Amino acid sequence: MKKEHIKHALEAYLPELTAMADQIYDLAEPGMEEFQSSKLLADYLQNHGFTVEMGIAGLPTAFRAVYEQGEGGPSFGFLAEYDALKDIGHACGHHMQGPSVIGAALALKDICKEQSYKIVVYGTPAEETIGGKIIMQEKGCFQDIDIALMMHAAPATCVDLRCMALECFYVNFHGVESHAAMSPDKGKSAFDAALLSFQGIEFLREHVKEDSRMHYTVLDAGGPSNIVQGRTRAEYTLRSYSTDYLENVIVPRFYDIIKGACLMTGTTYDIERSYPFKAKIPCITLNDLIMENAGQFDAPQITGPREKTGSTDFGNVMYDVPGCCIRTAFVPEGTSAHSKEYLNAGKTDKAHAALRSGSEILAGTCVDILENPELLQKIKDEFQERKKKEQLMK
C-alpha cells in the first residue's frame, strides 16, 4: 500500500533535488575536491531532520547522515558519489546520485511512520580516483548498515552481477646508468628489467583463469636510447572477478615476475601499491527485489543484469555487506560512460527522470523489506553463502 504513496511523497522534493543535481553538475568538482557538492547534500539532509557528520574517515568531503525511527529495525545504507572526471566534468552521471538516494531516504521517512528503522546516508568521495569508500571502510564506515544501496545513471535500467577486483602497482626499477656505446658492460638496465617483467606477464596469461586481466605501461623509461637506463618506472594493473584469486594467486606470481626480472638484470626495485578494489559479492535476492520495483515503477529501458563490469570501490563495501546499485536509464543503450554523450545528457529531462526513477526504486525496495521482515534475513543468508563460496575459489 505504501508504494502507492512513494511517487506522491517524492513530488514535494523533486524540484529541489533536480536543481541540486544540476548545481553539482555545474560545479564539476573532481575527487577529494568536492567541497561544495558534499556540503550541498549534507546541508539538505540536515535541514530535513538528519544528524550529519562531515569529514568522516579523515576525508574532508566525506559525510555520514543518520535518521532513526524507533529501535531495533533494519538499517538502510544509501551511498552517494559526487566526484567529476578531471578535464571533462560529470561524464559518468555522479551528480545525480546524491539527490536520487536522498529522494529515496526522504520518501521512506515520510511514508513509513510506524515501523522501526534507521537510514544512513554516506557521502563517498573520489570513486573515480583513489576509491574513497575503501579508505572509509578501513576507518570503520559501513558497519552500521544491514544493506548498501546505490543509484547510478546508465544506458539501461538494470543491476550488476559482478565487478572486477583490481590492484594497481607502481614499480621503480633501479639499475646502473652508463653510455650505451662506450661502456654498456658497466651498465645494469632498469629498462630491461621492466621489459622482462612485461614479457613475464605475457607468459603468465596462459596460466591464470580466463576472466583475469593484466595491463602494464612504462611511465618513465629513464632516458634516451644512447644510455643504459639506470632507472625506469612502470605501472601494472591486475584484475579478477574473484578477490581471493587475485590476492592469493595472481598478485604473488606478479611479485615473483618482478623479482625474476631484477635477478636477470642485476637490478633492484621498490613497489608502491594502491588501495585494492575488491570484487562485489552479488546478492540475487536483493537484485531481483530491486528489479521488481523497477518494473512496478515503470522504469525505462529495463534489461537483464550486466554480467561484466569494470572495477569500483562499491565492490569493497559489497564484499562485507549485502548491496546493490540500481542503474537507471538516461541515455540510449550502447552509450559509453565517461563520454561526451553522457556529459551532454547530464542536465536533460531524461537525467531528471533517471534521478526520480532511482529514488522510487530504492524507496520501494526498502518498503518491501519493512513490510516483509523475512526478506532481510533471506538477503543476509544468501550473501553469507555466496561469500563463503567465493573464498573457496582460489
C-alpha positions as CSV (number, residue, x, y, z in Angstrom):
1,M,0.0,0.0,0.0
2,K,2.8,2.4,0.9
3,K,4.3,2.1,-2.5
4,E,1.4,4.0,-3.9
5,H,2.4,7.0,-1.8
6,I,6.1,7.0,-2.8
7,K,5.5,8.9,-6.0
8,H,3.4,11.4,-4.2
9,A,5.9,11.8,-1.4
10,L,8.7,12.5,-3.9
11,E,6.7,15.2,-5.7
12,A,7.4,17.7,-2.9
13,Y,11.2,17.2,-3.2
14,L,11.8,16.7,-6.9
15,P,12.2,20.4,-7.9
16,E,14.9,20.9,-5.2
17,L,16.6,17.5,-5.9
18,T,16.9,18.1,-9.7
19,A,18.1,21.6,-9.1
20,M,20.7,20.3,-6.7
21,A,21.8,17.7,-9.3
22,D,22.2,20.4,-11.9
23,Q,24.2,22.5,-9.5
24,I,26.6,19.6,-8.7
25,Y,26.9,19.1,-12.4
26,D,27.9,22.7,-12.9
27,L,30.4,22.6,-10.0
28,A,32.1,19.5,-11.6
29,E,34.5,19.0,-8.6
30,P,37.0,16.2,-9.1
31,G,37.8,13.6,-6.4
32,M,38.9,15.0,-3.0
33,E,37.9,18.5,-4.1
34,E,34.1,18.0,-3.9
35,F,33.7,20.6,-1.1
36,Q,30.7,22.5,-2.4
37,S,29.0,19.4,-3.8
38,S,29.2,17.4,-0.5
39,K,28.1,20.5,1.5
40,L,25.0,20.9,-0.7
41,L,24.0,17.3,0.0
42,A,24.9,17.3,3.7
43,D,23.1,20.6,4.4
44,Y,20.0,19.4,2.6
45,L,19.9,16.3,4.8
46,Q,20.5,18.2,7.9
47,N,17.6,20.6,7.0
48,H,15.3,17.6,6.7
49,G,15.9,16.0,10.1
50,F,19.1,14.0,9.6
51,T,22.1,14.2,12.0
52,V,25.1,15.0,9.9
53,E,28.8,14.5,10.5
54,M,31.2,16.0,7.9
55,G,34.8,15.0,7.3
56,I,34.5,11.4,8.4
57,A,37.3,8.8,7.9
58,G,39.8,11.7,7.6
59,L,38.3,12.7,4.2
60,P,37.2,16.3,4.2
61,T,34.5,15.7,1.6
62,A,33.0,12.5,3.1
63,F,30.0,12.6,5.3
64,R,27.5,10.5,7.3
65,A,23.9,11.5,7.8
66,V,21.6,9.5,10.1
67,Y,17.8,9.4,10.7
68,E,16.4,6.8,13.2
69,Q,12.9,5.9,14.0
70,G,12.3,3.5,16.9
71,E,14.7,0.9,17.9
72,G,15.9,-2.5,16.6
73,G,14.7,-2.2,13.0
74,P,16.7,-2.7,9.8
75,S,19.4,-0.1,8.9
76,F,19.3,1.0,5.3
77,G,22.5,2.4,3.9
78,F,22.3,4.8,1.0
79,L,25.7,5.6,-0.7
80,A,26.3,8.6,-2.9
81,E,29.2,9.6,-5.1
82,Y,29.6,13.2,-6.4
83,D,33.1,13.4,-7.9
84,A,33.5,14.6,-11.5
85,L,36.1,13.5,-14.0
86,K,39.1,15.8,-14.4
87,D,39.0,17.9,-17.7
88,I,35.6,16.6,-18.8
89,G,33.3,17.0,-15.8
90,H,30.3,14.9,-14.9
91,A,30.6,12.4,-17.8
92,C,29.7,9.5,-15.5
93,G,26.5,10.9,-14.0
94,H,27.7,11.1,-10.4
95,H,25.9,14.4,-9.9
96,M,22.6,12.5,-9.9
97,Q,23.5,10.0,-7.2
98,G,23.2,12.1,-4.1
99,P,19.9,13.8,-4.9
100,S,18.5,10.4,-6.0
101,V,19.3,8.5,-2.8
102,I,18.2,11.5,-0.7
103,G,14.9,11.3,-2.5
104,A,14.6,7.6,-1.6
105,A,15.5,8.3,2.0
106,L,13.1,11.2,2.4
107,A,10.2,9.3,0.8
108,L,10.8,6.4,3.1
109,K,11.0,8.7,6.1
110,D,7.7,10.4,5.2
111,I,5.6,7.4,4.4
112,C,6.8,4.8,7.0
113,K,5.8,6.3,10.3
114,E,5.1,3.2,12.3
115,Q,8.0,0.7,11.8
116,S,11.3,0.9,13.4
117,Y,14.3,1.5,11.1
118,K,17.4,3.6,10.6
119,I,18.5,5.4,7.4
120,V,22.3,6.1,7.0
121,V,23.3,8.2,4.0
122,Y,27.0,8.1,3.3
123,G,28.7,10.7,1.1
124,T,31.6,8.9,-0.6
125,P,34.2,11.0,-2.4
126,A,36.8,10.1,-5.1
127,E,35.3,6.9,-6.6
128,E,37.0,7.7,-9.9
129,T,40.5,8.1,-8.5
130,I,41.6,6.7,-5.1
131,G,38.4,4.9,-4.2
132,G,37.1,6.8,-1.2
133,K,34.9,4.0,0.0
134,I,38.0,1.8,0.5
135,I,39.5,4.4,2.9
136,M,36.2,4.9,4.6
137,Q,35.7,1.2,5.1
138,E,39.2,0.8,6.6
139,K,38.3,3.6,9.1
140,G,35.1,1.8,10.2
141,C,32.4,3.1,8.0
142,F,29.5,1.0,6.6
143,Q,29.5,-1.3,9.7
144,D,26.2,0.3,10.9
145,I,24.1,-0.8,7.9
146,D,22.3,-4.0,7.0
147,I,22.2,-3.4,3.3
148,A,24.1,-0.9,1.0
149,L,22.1,0.7,-1.8
150,M,23.2,3.0,-4.6
151,M,21.9,4.6,-7.8
152,H,23.9,5.2,-11.0
153,A,22.6,6.7,-14.2
154,A,23.2,4.4,-17.2
155,P,22.2,3.4,-20.8
156,A,19.7,0.9,-19.4
157,T,17.8,0.2,-16.2
158,C,19.4,-2.9,-14.6
159,V,21.6,-4.3,-11.9
160,D,25.2,-5.7,-12.0
161,L,26.1,-9.3,-11.2
162,R,29.8,-8.8,-10.8
163,C,32.6,-6.3,-10.8
164,M,36.3,-6.9,-11.0
165,A,38.7,-6.8,-8.1
166,L,41.7,-4.6,-9.0
167,E,45.2,-3.9,-7.7
168,C,47.5,-1.3,-9.2
169,F,51.2,-1.3,-8.7
170,Y,53.9,1.3,-9.4
171,V,57.3,-0.3,-9.7
172,N,60.6,1.7,-9.7
173,F,63.4,-0.3,-11.1
174,H,67.0,0.8,-10.1
175,G,70.0,-0.1,-12.2
176,V,73.3,1.4,-13.1
177,E,73.5,4.1,-15.8
178,S,76.3,4.0,-18.4
179,H,76.9,5.0,-22.0
180,A,75.3,2.5,-24.4
181,A,78.1,2.6,-27.0
182,M,81.2,3.3,-25.0
183,S,80.6,1.3,-21.8
184,P,77.5,-0.9,-22.0
185,D,79.3,-3.5,-19.9
186,K,79.3,-1.2,-16.9
187,G,75.6,-0.6,-17.0
188,K,72.7,-2.5,-15.5
189,S,69.5,-1.7,-17.3
190,A,66.4,-0.8,-15.3
191,F,64.5,-0.5,-18.6
192,D,65.5,-4.1,-19.5
193,A,64.1,-5.2,-16.1
194,A,60.8,-3.6,-17.0
195,L,60.6,-5.2,-20.4
196,L,61.4,-8.6,-19.0
197,S,58.6,-8.1,-16.4
198,F,56.2,-7.3,-19.2
199,Q,57.2,-10.5,-21.0
200,G,56.8,-12.5,-17.9
201,I,53.2,-11.2,-17.6
202,E,52.6,-12.3,-21.2
203,F,53.7,-15.8,-20.3
204,L,51.6,-15.8,-17.1
205,R,48.4,-15.0,-19.1
206,E,48.2,-18.7,-20.3
207,H,48.2,-20.0,-16.7
208,V,45.6,-17.9,-14.9
209,K,41.8,-18.1,-15.1
210,E,40.3,-16.7,-18.4
211,D,38.5,-13.8,-16.7
212,S,41.7,-12.4,-15.3
213,R,43.1,-9.2,-16.7
214,M,46.7,-7.8,-16.6
215,H,47.8,-4.5,-18.0
216,Y,51.1,-2.6,-17.9
217,T,52.8,0.5,-19.2
218,V,56.0,2.5,-18.9
219,L,55.6,5.7,-17.1
220,D,59.2,6.8,-17.2
221,A,61.8,4.9,-19.4
222,G,64.7,6.6,-17.7
223,G,66.4,8.4,-20.6
224,P,67.2,8.3,-24.3
225,S,68.3,5.2,-26.3
226,N,72.0,6.0,-26.2
227,I,72.3,5.2,-22.5
228,V,71.8,2.2,-20.3
229,Q,68.9,3.4,-18.2
230,G,69.6,3.4,-14.5
231,R,66.0,4.0,-13.6
232,T,62.6,3.1,-15.0
233,R,59.1,3.4,-13.6
234,A,56.3,1.2,-14.7
235,E,52.6,0.7,-13.8
236,Y,50.8,-2.6,-13.6
237,T,47.0,-3.2,-13.2
238,L,45.8,-6.7,-12.2
239,R,42.2,-7.7,-12.2
240,S,40.0,-10.7,-11.5
241,Y,36.3,-11.3,-10.8
242,S,37.4,-13.1,-7.6
243,T,39.0,-11.0,-4.9
244,D,40.6,-14.1,-3.3
245,Y,42.0,-15.4,-6.6
246,L,43.6,-12.0,-7.3
247,E,45.1,-11.7,-3.8
248,N,46.3,-15.3,-3.4
249,V,47.2,-16.4,-6.9
250,I,47.8,-13.5,-9.3
251,V,49.5,-11.0,-7.0
252,P,52.1,-13.4,-5.6
253,R,53.0,-14.5,-9.1
254,F,53.3,-10.9,-10.2
255,Y,55.8,-10.3,-7.3
256,D,57.8,-13.3,-8.5
257,I,57.9,-11.9,-12.0
258,I,59.3,-8.6,-10.7
259,K,61.9,-10.3,-8.6
260,G,62.9,-12.6,-11.5
261,A,63.3,-9.6,-13.9
262,C,65.6,-7.9,-11.4
263,L,67.6,-11.1,-10.9
264,M,68.2,-11.4,-14.6
265,T,69.4,-7.8,-15.0
266,G,71.2,-7.3,-11.7
267,T,68.8,-4.5,-10.8
268,T,66.7,-3.8,-7.7
269,Y,63.2,-2.5,-7.3
270,D,60.7,-0.9,-4.9
271,I,56.9,-1.1,-5.3
272,E,54.1,1.3,-4.4
273,R,50.7,-0.5,-4.1
274,S,47.4,1.3,-4.5
275,Y,44.3,0.7,-2.4
276,P,42.9,-2.7,-3.5
277,F,39.4,-2.7,-5.2
278,K,37.5,-5.8,-4.3
279,A,35.0,-7.8,-6.3
280,K,31.5,-7.5,-5.1
281,I,29.6,-10.4,-3.7
282,P,26.3,-10.4,-5.6
283,C,23.0,-11.0,-3.8
284,I,20.5,-12.2,-6.3
285,T,17.6,-12.0,-3.8
286,L,18.3,-8.2,-3.4
287,N,18.9,-7.8,-7.2
288,D,15.6,-9.4,-8.0
289,L,13.7,-7.3,-5.4
290,I,15.2,-4.1,-6.9
291,M,14.3,-5.1,-10.4
292,E,10.7,-6.0,-9.4
293,N,10.4,-2.4,-8.1
294,A,11.9,-1.1,-11.4
295,G,9.0,-2.8,-13.2
296,Q,6.4,-1.6,-10.7
297,F,7.5,2.0,-11.1
298,D,7.7,1.7,-14.9
299,A,11.4,2.4,-15.2
300,P,12.5,2.9,-18.8
301,Q,14.7,0.6,-20.9
302,I,14.7,-2.3,-18.4
303,T,17.2,-5.0,-19.3
304,G,18.7,-8.1,-17.7
305,P,21.6,-7.9,-15.3
306,R,25.0,-6.8,-16.5
307,E,27.3,-9.9,-16.5
308,K,30.6,-8.0,-16.9
309,T,31.7,-4.7,-15.4
310,G,34.9,-2.9,-14.6
311,S,36.1,-2.1,-11.1
312,T,34.5,0.1,-8.4
313,D,35.1,0.8,-4.7
314,F,31.5,-0.1,-4.1
315,G,32.8,-3.7,-4.6
316,N,34.7,-3.3,-1.3
317,V,31.5,-2.4,0.5
318,M,29.6,-5.3,-1.1
319,Y,32.4,-7.7,-0.1
320,D,31.3,-7.2,3.5
321,V,27.7,-6.0,3.3
322,P,24.8,-7.2,1.0
323,G,24.2,-4.5,-1.5
324,C,23.1,-3.4,-4.9
325,C,23.3,-0.5,-7.3
326,I,20.3,0.2,-9.5
327,R,21.3,1.7,-12.8
328,T,18.6,3.9,-14.3
329,A,18.4,4.7,-18.0
330,F,19.0,8.3,-19.3
331,V,21.0,7.8,-22.5
332,P,20.5,5.4,-25.5
333,E,21.6,1.8,-25.0
334,G,25.2,1.3,-26.0
335,T,26.3,4.7,-24.9
336,S,29.7,4.6,-23.1
337,A,30.3,6.2,-19.8
338,H,33.0,8.8,-19.5
339,S,31.9,10.1,-22.9
340,K,30.6,13.4,-24.3
341,E,27.2,11.7,-24.8
342,Y,27.0,11.1,-21.0
343,L,28.1,14.7,-20.3
344,N,25.7,16.3,-22.7
345,A,22.7,14.3,-21.3
346,G,23.5,15.3,-17.7
347,K,21.0,18.1,-17.3
348,T,18.3,16.9,-19.5
349,D,14.7,15.8,-18.7
350,K,15.8,12.2,-19.1
351,A,18.5,12.7,-16.5
352,H,16.0,14.2,-14.1
353,A,13.7,11.2,-14.8
354,A,16.5,8.8,-14.1
355,L,17.1,10.5,-10.8
356,R,13.4,10.1,-9.9
357,S,13.4,6.5,-11.0
358,G,16.3,5.7,-8.8
359,S,14.5,7.3,-5.8
360,E,11.3,5.4,-6.5
361,I,13.0,2.0,-6.9
362,L,15.2,2.3,-3.8
363,A,12.4,3.6,-1.6
364,G,10.1,0.8,-2.9
365,T,12.8,-1.8,-2.1
366,C,13.1,-0.6,1.5
367,V,9.3,-0.6,1.9
368,D,9.2,-4.2,0.8
369,I,11.8,-5.1,3.4
370,L,10.0,-3.3,6.1
371,E,6.7,-4.9,5.3
372,N,8.3,-8.4,4.8
373,P,11.0,-8.7,7.5
374,E,11.9,-12.2,6.4
375,L,13.3,-10.7,3.2
376,L,16.2,-9.1,5.0
377,Q,17.2,-12.4,6.6
378,K,17.0,-14.1,3.3
379,I,19.2,-11.5,1.7
380,K,21.8,-11.8,4.6
381,D,21.8,-15.6,4.4
382,E,22.3,-15.7,0.6
383,F,25.1,-13.1,0.9
384,Q,27.0,-15.1,3.5
385,E,26.7,-18.3,1.5
386,R,28.0,-16.7,-1.7
387,K,30.9,-15.1,0.2
388,K,31.8,-18.4,1.6
389,K,31.8,-20.0,-1.9
390,E,33.8,-17.1,-3.3
391,Q,36.6,-17.5,-0.7
392,L,36.9,-21.2,-1.7
393,M,37.5,-20.3,-5.4
394,K,41.3,-19.8,-5.2
